[in-house]
């Protein structure tokens, strides 16, 4: 069903909890896409030892699938002048949490404390801003399931998974805030902007040895 070989399964099954999945993703250097845009499968991420946000979310979703959870993505859609962010959803005790691959001090892991996906998505709003402080998060998707027949093979595909990105983008999205609410939002202040500029992986460090 998942397509992984025995060695890959051993590694992924060792990640027994969402916390362990997040810690594992944090060890993987960021994918700066020096050779062009990519959307690698979990197998390729493990082999190439790098990932951007959606690649990390796909790897986390694959681990959850192996654990018997549903492999779910959540798309956080920004205004046209900013980039979207994708996380992997999970539930514990009926509450929603998220695993996130990001190179910044913001838009990271979410504890499973949210009663609704909307509440979880809204928790990202205050830290989703441009360099000038304007907050840009606008919509969120319904949980996007990857365990459907038409997406078979996504865990181990050798080709880029652009069809998944297109399908996620085309899936139903909901406004994060009521109409007109954005006019009352405050710009991120200087301290927030400084925190937003902190990065985990710098380009000169991406060749560090990572044990996957």
N, C-alpha and C positions, 0 to 999 in steps of 0.2 A: 504493500500500500504506500509506504513512504519512499521506497527505492534506495535507501541507504545501505551501504555494505556493513559488514560486522564491526569493523573498526570505527566507522562513523557512528553507528548505533551505540557502541560502548561509551564513546565520548558524550553523546547527547543524552543518553539515559542517566549518566552520572549527574546531570543537572536536575536534581530532584524537585527543586522548588523554584518559584518565580524569582526569588532573591538570587539563587545560584545562577539562573539564566541571565539576570541583569549583570551580575559580577563577571560572568563569562564574556558578555558583550563588551563590557568596559575594558577588557584586556585586548580587544581587537583594535588595531589602529584604524583611524579614519580613512575612508577611500576618497582621495582627492581627485580621482578620475583624470589623471595626467594624460592618459592616452585616449580620452574621449569618454562620453557618458556611458555608464553601465547600469545594469540592473541584474546583478548576479544571483543565482540560486544559492540556497544554503550550502550545498556541496561546494560550489565555487568559492564562496566566502571562506569556508574552512580551509580550502586549498590555497587561496590567494592571501589569506590572513589580513583582510581589510574589508571594511563595510561602511557605506553611508546609511542614512536613517532607514530607508525602506528595505535595504538589504539586511540590515540588522533586525528589523521587524519581521521579515520573512524567516530568518533563522530562529528567532524566538518563537514564532508561530509553529515552526516545524517541531521544535522541542515540545511545545505544549501538545501538539498532535500525538507525538510518541507517548506522552504521559497519559493520553486518554482525554485530554481537554479538546475543545474546539479550537482550530487554528483561525484566529480572528485578527483582522487589521482594523485600525481606525485612522481615517484620513482627517487631518486638521488643515482646513483650507484657508489660506491667507488671501489678503487683497492682492490684486494683480502685480503690485510693485514689490512683493515679497514671495518667499518660497513656502510651499506646503511642507508639512511634517507628518510622518507616518509612524505609528506605534503599534505594538502588539498588545491586544487586550487579553485579560484573564479575569476569572472570578474566584473568590474565596468567600465561603459562607454567604453567598448571594450578593456580595459587594464587588464592585469593579475596581481593577487596578490596571496598570500599564507598564510594559517594558519598553524602554526607549534607547535608541542608539543616536547619540548626538556628540558633537565635538565641543559643545559649549557648556557653561555652567548652568544653563537654563534648558527647559524643554526636556527634562530627564524623567527618571522613574517616578511612578505614582503608586503610593500605597493603596492596597485594596480596601478603601474606606468609603467609596462613592456608591450611592444607591442607584444612580442612573448614569448612563453613558454621557448624557448632557452635562451632568455635574462634573464628571471627570474631564470632559473637553473644556468646560469653562475654567477649570483650575489652571489651564495653560494660558489663559487670556492675558493676565497681567504681565507675564514675562515674554510675550510674543510681540516684539517691537523692532523697528528699524533703528539705525544709528542716530537718527534725529529724535527718537523717543516716541514716534507715532506707533500706536498699537494696531496690529494688522490682522489678527485672527478674526475670521468672519463666519466660517461654517464648519460643521463636522459631519462625517458620514455615519450612516448606520453601520453596525458591526458587519464587516465584510468577510464572508466565509470562504476559505480556501479549500475546504474538503468537498468539493463538488466535481463531478466527472469532467466537465469541460476544462478544468484547470489541472488535470492529471499530469504528473511528472514535474511539477514546479519545484519540488524539493531538490531534484538532482539534475535539472536541465543544464546543458552546456551553452545554450544560446541565451541571450538576454531576455528577460521576462517582461518585455514592453507590453504584452497583451494584458498582464495583470495590472500594470500601472494604468493603462487605458480603461480597464474595467472598473478599477477602484475610482478613478476620476469621474467615470460616467454613472457610478452608483448614486443612490439617493443621498443627498446632503440636506442638512437642516441649518437654518440661521442660528447663530450662537446667541445673539442678543435681539431683543425686540427692535423693530424698525425705529430709527431715530436715536437709539441709545448711545451710539458711538460719539455723537456730538458732545456728550457730557463726560467723556473719558479724559483722564489726565495723562499728559505726556510722561513717559518714563523719566525719572530724575537722573542726575549725574551718577549717583551711586549705582543705580540699576543698570545704567549704560556701561559703566566700568565692569560690573559683574558679567554683563552680556558679552564682553570682549574677551573674557577668560576662555582659553581653549585647552583641551586635554591633550590633543596631538598636534604637533607642528610638523610642517612638511619635511623638515630636516631630520625628524625623528621616526619617520614611518618605516625605516628599514630595521628597526630594533627587532630582535628575535622574540617571537611570540610562540609559546607552546600551546598548540591546539590539538 
